[in-house]
Amino acid sequence: MAAFPWHARSRNYVSESEVCKLESVPLDFGDYHPLKPITVTESKTKKMNRKGSTSSTSSSSSSSMMDPLSSVLDGTDPLSLFAAAADPVMTTATMDSTRKKRDKDDSSAVGSDFEPWSSKRGEILARYTTTEKLSINLYIGSEKGKTTTTGSAVSEKVRTRLEELDDLEEGSQKELLNLTQQDYMNRIEELNQSLKDAWSSDQKVKALKIVIQCSKLLSDTTVIQFYPSKFVLITDILDTFGKLVYERILSMCVDSRVSLPDNFSPESVNDTAKETCLNWFFKIASIRELIPRFYVEAAILKCNKFLSKTGISECLPRLTSMIRGIGDPLVAVYARAYLCRVGMEVAPQLKDSLNKNFFDFLLTFKQIHGDTVQNQLVIQCVEIPLYLTLYSPAIDWILQCIAYRAPEVLLTEMMERCKKLGNNALLLNSVMSAFRAEFIAARSMDFIGMIKECDESGFPKHLLFRSLGLNLALADPPENDRLQILNEAWKVITKLKNPQDYINCAEVWVEYTCRHFTEREVNTVLADVIKHMTPDRAFEDAYPQLQSIIHKVITYIYDFSLLFSVEKFLPFLDMFQKESVRVEVCKCIMESFIKHQQESTKDPVILNALLHICKTMHDSVNALTLEDEKRMLAALINGFIKMVSFGRDFEQQLSFYVEARSMFCNLEPVLVQLIHACVAFCFITIPSLSSIFTCLNLYLHSGQVALANQCLSQADAFFKAAVSLVPEVPRMISVDGKMRPSDAFLLEFLCNFFSTLLVVPDHPEQGVLFLVRGLLNVIQDYTWEDNSDNKVRIYTNVLHLLSAMTQEAYIYHVDKVDSNDTLYGGDSKFLAEINKLCETVIAQILDHLKNLGKEETLKRQSQLALSFFNTILAHGDLRNNKLNQLSVNLWNLAQKHGFADTKTMVKTLEYIKRQSKQPEMSHFTDLALRLPLQSRT
């Protein structure tokens, strides 16, 4: 194939930039804004059935219609209602949707600041466990009484159902013994599922029997330490039953596919629904035993809304009084807790009933220390302190309900009642847990006085101080009392002999110390923790609490010069002997440093401490460490390195980088950061990296940095290293754990490299364009993928580079570096060398196009021919006849076999015609006439 000489067209980059700029036109949006509500115009066409009528069209618009994606139609839009008229399933769906909305509204009767029962459930189940064997009475279903004739009288139905209930109490049950805790929980879950199955199969009496049976289990305290968890499991079933009954009655209130409004009145409930509701209450009233009767009625307390406006307010006092008949104080207090739970859900405004419930409990509180309870504890080998903790979930919940948004005067009343009961520690602890932290903090000294007078035999004082400390972490006490509060609390805490008791309290009070005192007091507290937790390696069982202490300290002392001035801080870190925990603590400290350190530092105390912490993180990396973990550790270490600056003291800076490189050699991202930070490391460290494209990009980046600092010989060395590394690029590389061809990555790198080579001046001893020639030789010898055209794409980019090199003034420069446009000044010999290179590159491209002439590669040939045509169009001087003819040949080749995209060809031709109207581009007119458009046919 004949050689084609290259003639690059002269470019005036400034004028071209001006032409390409977008015209700025002032815009007046008026009231329009894309985020404003849209205006929707709706057209309706009505077809009239009357004789002689014609179709009419009406239009309506709404300027405030909500965006359909942000509005909640809740199934009540006209189309949904229209479909519901013909589809009974849609009716149910609409009703369910409305019911969900109503349930949401009901639950929001108390604010988001009220901690729901569901958040306490998991904690109770995890805390109150047992290894003893449990028993359960499992309901055995019976077919008796399931069939009745349609013509039977109502009284007969009632008699039959009462007999079924009697059947339950007369032996239709089976006692399962020797169950483990997990077996017991599985059985309860089976009962819950049986309840749902019975209900869905319309066996309502069977469902009621299951609920009664489960409620009876709450009278059993044979394994007393498991009772709080049993209460949680059983009341889950009661909640399910209550919801099923309420929704059943609610579904009977639907009239003409319209359900009851959210705040319905009993007058809007139809007679059928009321009768069904009464029937449920009559069934429950016939239950003989007190505990199941109480719990089942409490479960459906919400159903009173269907009967009367005052139904709930009348039932709550009666249910409260029923609890007085429960003899076991533990069973009774959990019954009160359940009543408060349903009371807060259905009628949170009825606080008087909730208060009465609690005051009833206070009146019977002395039962806890009675002979009956004491004998039971002896039989079960349960100590009084453990027994009293069983009351905490119930009392805490009752007081939380009472204290919710209660006035401060109620706390005063509660404190007085506690004093009358001899400052009972259990009650005092619950009071401090329930009321607002601001109220407790304001009376801190009063509570400390009450704590001192408490009897410590049943409920340890250190738990009371812990509860007080939790409040003081949320609210500040009077300023004059703060030091005395800390002294009084720490007198008790430091005397604790049990390490777990000690650390549980100390963890809480560390935050109070950090909030209100200086580093000196914090240091004293940390020293005391070290003193208590070091003997017998007690710290090994307290890592979570010790981690919490570290987190609190760095939350309040985030000035690291002050933090490391705390003498006992680093010795405190030494207690983290377990590697995984130690690394987590180090990560926490480094995250705090990166977040809060605003200015660079050279403080030797900070640097030595953080280098030690970063070294700990680095040394935890091994062959099993996940890549995500490595990236996280590297990011934290790099964040530290970036914040270290010695200003103009380069010797110190270099010394720090040298030390960092020796310490963090196992994390490549850290080495990369150090290479960026210190050019001196480049030649030594880059070859040690495993990722070849990381090495190539670092050589390129390092060369660019050297060039920007007028270090021309160093820049040449970096670029030579990059050129010599290209042949080592493998054909396949690992990307995110998958093997991918490397062609595309190499193409991207080389394009970046070409952009840099434009401004790199030639070395006076190396010849013209020595770097470009060397790179072209490497590209020529590189083994490319068989079906890849990337080599030609690279050559096309080389033509772009060489064309830019022929210009009188280059499109960009490096400050204070003279590029070849200045060095050669448009010398004819320099331009001739460039043209020779262009001829060689063009020959390579044309040879490749010729090799693509086989049938299976014609599409690739078409695409590459058009790409090369566009390169000539953009960079070549088409006034040269040979180059002009080559462009015409390429245009025809692109269309020859019908693989060219017609739209692209049309747009390209239109561009040429537009360009021909410019004075210096008039020769494009003749070119456009020589470029035919061919159809694929």
Beta strands, then each sheet from edge to edge (+ up, - down):
strand 1: 40-46
strand 2: 56-62
strand 3: 134-139
strand 4: 173-179
strand 5: 732-735
strand 6: 738-741
sheet 1: 1+ 2-
sheet 2: 3+ 4-
sheet 3: 5+ 6-
end
